Amino acid sequence: MSLKTGLVVLLLCMPGLLGDEWAGAYTEKEICAIKGSTVKLQCSFKFPPTEDGRVIKVKETFWFTKYPEEDLRLDPQYFGGVQSECHGNNCSLTIADVRWSDEYTFRFTTNHSKGGFNVPPGVKVTVTDLKAQVSGYWYNLKCVHSTCSPRSPSSYVWYKNGEEIHNAKSQEYNAEYDSTDSYSCAVRGHEQDVSPPVCVSRPCNKVVYYKRHICAIQGSSVDIICEYKSYGDTQTKFWFRTDSSHPGNPSITEDPRYELPLETSRKSRLRIKDVRQSDSAEYRFKFTAYDGFEWRSISPGSTLTVTAVQVQVMSVRVEDSHLVAQMLCHTSCLPEAPLSFVWHHNGAYINQGTIIEVTLSPGDYITCATQQVNDVTTSPVLYVLKRPSVSLSDTGDILEGRPLTLTCYIDNYDYSSATVDYCWYKKKNVSSDDEVLSKDRQLVLPSINSSDSAEYWCTVEDQLGKKTSEPVFIDVQYAPKRPYVFVVQSNKLSAGSLVNLICSSDANPAASYTWYKENMSSPLASGQTLTIKDISPGQTLTIKDISPGQTLAIRNITEQGGHDYYCEANNSRGRHIIGVHVSVNGKSFRTINIIRLFCSAVVFVGILIILTLHFRTTSPSSTADPNELVEPAEVTCCWFWCHECSLTVIVCPLVSSWIKATMRTLMQKTRCDGHLDHEQPSCFNIHIFTSRTEMSNRKRQE
């Protein structure tokens, strides 16, 4: 049975009815339910609070229909179609899509010496069908129930020749006199359980399905049968699926598994061999007559549900390093023919029945099977999982830009017949959280890059547990990225000073560094650091790129006193070269990437204007000449490289809060605040002249 919404009949058990220490009661002993509806039973119970000073507790609650008492949820006839829940001493049982009459009893067990208690007498549920009944001279039709009368439904549905009659919602309907039409009815919301069609006054057109609901085991064969009658001679007839995009096309029979055996006595039979779960659908029959009549087939036909045999683990415990599992063999619906189940452990027969308890070791597997006539259907394999492993599609070095596939596998595991859940994880570093990447057996990286370097592992999980693989470290190799050159020097640079140029590049394997100088064919030095001695006045320092892979070309320098240096970062995957031009202007020393020189110059000019305004407003002695120029003030400014905004930023640390605020605003507008490389600044000094009057005015404003 499958759970679905529908007409709900509620059985309440009132606590006020409980009088004994061990007691329980139901408000109704009998109930009538429409076939296909949902029935909900409820019961309240009580028991002694203590026994010999020990608190009594409930251990288990369940509903049953036969003796010895067995939990209804484990009964193959009800499996998947019932739900049981409790809130305190109030418990309920919901039966969905009820199909047959039965009597249901509630039981609870405790840690009391008495053990458990059945709440008598149980609730008898009677299931009723519908039929359309003709009565009266005016051919009045009434939708009546076959065995019992449930609470009145709110609305009905009437059909004429298989097509719904709109605006006909009451329990009664007046048919046309002397008609060849047939009529049927259903409770709204349960249209699938429509009554058989009836004729009003004489033979009529109709289709009667033998079974409205058919359950078939996967791999078996099934017959869907209907009986049809036509007032005129039949012209065409065929079967179709309601989920077909062309319901008028009899293409369903083009599948070789579908057969139409020879008809007998206007009985049409659709036979489906080797049924699959994809065959689950509603099937309807349609015919036309030479007199122009057409059976519309809007009313429900026969619904086929194809079910597989499944193993469900009910409980697992560990004993002496082995798993002891209680398992249930079941199907999602119940075929008419009785089912018998057999169990196999590692391929060998061990038992027969619905439930077994078995001891298992890693690598063991379990299956159950059912047999109907000559058809044997086996469940998917359930393994006691072993620890999985991770394999890589590339067994050599993992290079950036290439595809890579990671596969989670288990030795001696049948992937075609077993069901297991996979999950892939990635961890970049110790502090980061594990990242879930995929829930497929394979993790595909179409173009791996340096950021993919990390630990990877997979997990496998089924009903018997979860296992985790050993982590595998993916080490992505790549050629050196664009090198950076940093300057290490004192704040005040003078002739004869030493300047250290440090070259750094992101690479895997780690890069080796070689320095070259203009007009020298042999390397000047090896290693990250190059020391330049005896800097002469009249030089500047800039950084410029040379494209990756470009041949090192030494060119003649026309600037007097200037020198070009080149840093080459190299590893087994490639190389990258950057060029540095060095010169010094007086006491000024700066490092600028020439691609960003224009942006830096704009920022620098803005800062000079800010500094000039500031020093014009700094307060000197009040007795001095207001127009006299103040002695030049020396300010140290530093260049910082901003990685976030790809910009060289000049920062002049001053005491004035006004200057600091202005600088902070400027940095925020360029998105560089908080992203400056404070480790490698290059600094210089500037001199600012201003008058005492302007400095006093600015101070008053501050």
Secondary structure as GFF3:
##gff-version 3
##sequence-region A 1 702
A	DSSP	beta_strand	8	11	.	.	.	ID=ss1
A	DSSP	three_ten_helix	15	17	.	.	.	ID=ss2
A	DSSP	beta_strand	23	25	.	.	.	ID=ss3
A	DSSP	beta_strand	30	34	.	.	.	ID=ss4
A	DSSP	beta_strand	38	46	.	.	.	ID=ss5
A	DSSP	beta_strand	50	51	.	.	.	ID=ss6
A	DSSP	beta_strand	54	55	.	.	.	ID=ss7
A	DSSP	beta_strand	58	64	.	.	.	ID=ss8
A	DSSP	three_ten_helix	72	74	.	.	.	ID=ss9
A	DSSP	beta_strand	82	87	.	.	.	ID=ss10
A	DSSP	beta_strand	90	95	.	.	.	ID=ss11
A	DSSP	beta_strand	102	110	.	.	.	ID=ss12
A	DSSP	beta_strand	116	128	.	.	.	ID=ss13
A	DSSP	beta_strand	130	135	.	.	.	ID=ss14
A	DSSP	beta_strand	140	145	.	.	.	ID=ss15
A	DSSP	beta_strand	156	160	.	.	.	ID=ss16
A	DSSP	beta_strand	163	164	.	.	.	ID=ss17
A	DSSP	beta_strand	172	174	.	.	.	ID=ss18
A	DSSP	beta_strand	182	187	.	.	.	ID=ss19
A	DSSP	beta_strand	198	199	.	.	.	ID=ss20
A	DSSP	beta_strand	206	209	.	.	.	ID=ss21
A	DSSP	beta_strand	213	217	.	.	.	ID=ss22
A	DSSP	beta_strand	222	229	.	.	.	ID=ss23
A	DSSP	beta_strand	234	241	.	.	.	ID=ss24
A	DSSP	three_ten_helix	251	254	.	.	.	ID=ss25
A	DSSP	beta_strand	258	259	.	.	.	ID=ss26
A	DSSP	beta_strand	267	272	.	.	.	ID=ss27
A	DSSP	three_ten_helix	277	279	.	.	.	ID=ss28
A	DSSP	beta_strand	281	289	.	.	.	ID=ss29
A	DSSP	beta_strand	302	307	.	.	.	ID=ss30
A	DSSP	beta_strand	310	319	.	.	.	ID=ss31
A	DSSP	beta_strand	322	330	.	.	.	ID=ss32
A	DSSP	beta_strand	341	345	.	.	.	ID=ss33
A	DSSP	beta_strand	348	352	.	.	.	ID=ss34
A	DSSP	beta_strand	355	360	.	.	.	ID=ss35
A	DSSP	beta_strand	365	372	.	.	.	ID=ss36
A	DSSP	beta_strand	375	378	.	.	.	ID=ss37
A	DSSP	beta_strand	382	383	.	.	.	ID=ss38
A	DSSP	beta_strand	389	392	.	.	.	ID=ss39
A	DSSP	beta_strand	398	399	.	.	.	ID=ss40
A	DSSP	beta_strand	404	409	.	.	.	ID=ss41
A	DSSP	beta_strand	421	427	.	.	.	ID=ss42
A	DSSP	beta_strand	435	438	.	.	.	ID=ss43
A	DSSP	beta_strand	442	445	.	.	.	ID=ss44
A	DSSP	three_ten_helix	450	452	.	.	.	ID=ss45
A	DSSP	beta_strand	454	462	.	.	.	ID=ss46
A	DSSP	beta_strand	465	468	.	.	.	ID=ss47
A	DSSP	beta_strand	472	474	.	.	.	ID=ss48
A	DSSP	beta_strand	476	477	.	.	.	ID=ss49
A	DSSP	beta_strand	484	488	.	.	.	ID=ss50
A	DSSP	beta_strand	499	504	.	.	.	ID=ss51
A	DSSP	beta_strand	512	517	.	.	.	ID=ss52
A	DSSP	beta_strand	525	526	.	.	.	ID=ss53
A	DSSP	beta_strand	529	532	.	.	.	ID=ss54
A	DSSP	beta_strand	541	546	.	.	.	ID=ss55
A	DSSP	beta_strand	563	571	.	.	.	ID=ss56
A	DSSP	beta_strand	574	582	.	.	.	ID=ss57
A	DSSP	beta_strand	591	593	.	.	.	ID=ss58
A	DSSP	three_ten_helix	594	596	.	.	.	ID=ss59
A	DSSP	alpha_helix	597	616	.	.	.	ID=ss60
A	DSSP	beta_strand	633	642	.	.	.	ID=ss61
A	DSSP	beta_strand	647	651	.	.	.	ID=ss62
A	DSSP	alpha_helix	657	669	.	.	.	ID=ss63
A	DSSP	beta_strand	682	688	.	.	.	ID=ss64
A	DSSP	alpha_helix	692	701	.	.	.	ID=ss65
###
